[in-house]
Amino acid sequence: MAKWAKKKAGRPVEDLYLPPLQRAGESQATNDNDKKAKILIERFFPQPAPADLSNITGKTPVTYLRVNSNITTEEMARTISRLLNNTALELDGILNKALKICRPLIVP
């Protein structure tokens, strides 16, 4: 029995067959397995529709954060380095690990 054969109910089943497929609106069906896989992926896992942003007018609101002006760069660097890696602040959702990686840009 070939190593690609599978058993079904005690009997070997040779190469499983998937008939030629075509996209909706196309007249030509394909026998290429890669193209068949793409057609099935498109059918069973469709991409979400793009968000309609046409009703948003004006500028995006800016959030201001008040920071104690007496804090030193050393204190900021130390605070960032002590953050836990797999957590994020709920306000911005930025992972602490990302803050640690970008620390040289945040605190020169």
Backbone torsions as a table, in degrees:
resi	resn	phi	psi	omega
1	MET	NA	132.2	179.5
2	ALA	-65.3	150.8	-176.6
3	LYS	-70.5	-15.6	177.6
4	TRP	-88.4	-7.4	179.3
5	ALA	-77.3	147.9	179.0
6	LYS	-116.4	158.4	177.8
7	LYS	-100.7	138.3	176.1
8	LYS	-137.1	118.2	-179.4
9	ALA	53.0	40.7	175.6
10	GLY	85.3	-8.9	-179.8
11	ARG	-112.0	140.3	177.0
12	PRO	-69.5	138.6	177.1
13	VAL	-112.9	118.8	-179.2
14	GLU	-75.4	176.9	-175.5
15	ASP	-26.3	115.9	178.7
16	LEU	-65.5	142.7	-173.0
17	TYR	-110.7	130.0	173.3
18	LEU	-119.1	118.7	-175.7
19	PRO	-62.6	163.5	177.4
20	PRO	-56.8	143.1	-178.7
21	LEU	-121.3	156.5	174.4
22	GLN	-143.4	151.7	176.2
23	ARG	-75.7	154.0	176.9
24	ALA	-60.9	131.7	179.0
25	GLY	91.6	-10.9	177.5
26	GLU	-97.6	144.2	-178.4
27	SER	-91.5	-20.6	-174.6
28	GLN	-99.9	125.5	174.9
29	ALA	-87.4	154.2	-178.8
30	THR	-116.0	148.4	174.5
31	ASN	-105.8	-5.6	-179.1
32	ASP	-71.0	122.8	-176.7
33	ASN	-61.9	-36.5	178.9
34	ASP	-64.6	-42.9	178.7
35	LYS	-68.1	-36.4	176.9
36	LYS	-62.4	-43.1	179.8
37	ALA	-61.4	-42.2	179.3
38	LYS	-63.6	-39.4	178.5
39	ILE	-63.4	-43.8	179.6
40	LEU	-66.0	-39.8	178.3
41	ILE	-62.3	-45.2	179.1
42	GLU	-61.7	-36.3	-176.9
43	ARG	-75.3	-44.3	-174.5
44	PHE	-90.7	-20.6	-179.8
45	PHE	-131.0	67.1	-177.4
46	PRO	-66.3	149.2	177.3
47	GLN	-74.0	143.7	178.7
48	PRO	-66.9	150.9	178.4
49	ALA	-68.1	145.6	178.5
50	PRO	-64.9	146.0	-179.7
51	ALA	-69.2	141.3	177.9
52	ASP	-87.4	109.4	-178.4
53	LEU	-104.8	12.1	-174.9
54	SER	-68.8	-22.2	-178.6
55	ASN	-87.9	1.6	177.6
56	ILE	-89.2	121.6	-179.1
57	THR	-119.3	156.5	177.2
58	GLY	79.0	-165.8	-178.0
59	LYS	-88.7	156.6	175.5
60	THR	-72.1	131.4	-179.8
61	PRO	-63.0	140.0	-179.1
62	VAL	-101.3	136.2	177.4
63	THR	-97.3	127.4	178.3
64	TYR	-103.1	139.6	-179.7
65	LEU	-119.3	124.0	177.9
66	ARG	-83.3	127.9	-178.2
67	VAL	-124.0	139.5	176.5
68	ASN	-61.6	120.9	-176.8
69	SER	-75.3	-8.4	-179.3
70	ASN	-88.2	-3.1	-178.7
71	ILE	-73.6	140.4	-178.7
72	THR	-94.7	161.8	178.7
73	THR	-64.4	-32.0	177.6
74	GLU	-65.0	-41.5	178.2
75	GLU	-65.1	-39.7	177.3
76	MET	-64.0	-45.0	-179.8
77	ALA	-62.4	-43.3	179.7
78	ARG	-64.6	-41.7	179.7
79	THR	-63.4	-45.1	179.1
80	ILE	-63.1	-41.2	-177.7
81	SER	-67.9	-21.9	-179.3
82	ARG	-89.8	-3.3	-179.9
83	LEU	-66.6	146.0	176.2
84	LEU	-74.8	140.9	-173.2
85	ASN	-67.1	-45.7	-169.9
86	ASN	-95.1	32.3	178.1
87	THR	-130.3	166.2	178.1
88	ALA	-146.1	148.7	174.2
89	LEU	-68.6	142.1	-179.0
90	GLU	-69.9	-24.8	-176.5
91	LEU	-66.4	-46.1	-175.4
92	ASP	-114.4	-18.0	178.4
93	GLY	73.8	10.7	179.0
94	ILE	-79.5	125.9	179.3
95	LEU	-64.5	141.1	179.5
96	ASN	-60.5	-33.2	178.9
97	LYS	-61.4	-38.5	177.5
98	ALA	-65.4	-39.5	177.8
99	LEU	-62.9	-38.8	179.0
100	LYS	-65.4	-40.4	-179.6
101	ILE	-66.6	-38.1	-178.3
102	CYS	-88.6	5.0	-176.3
103	ARG	-53.9	-41.1	178.4
104	PRO	-61.3	-25.7	176.8
105	LEU	-81.7	-32.4	-178.7
106	ILE	-77.4	-46.8	-178.1
107	VAL	-119.6	94.4	-177.8
108	PRO	-69.3	NA	NA
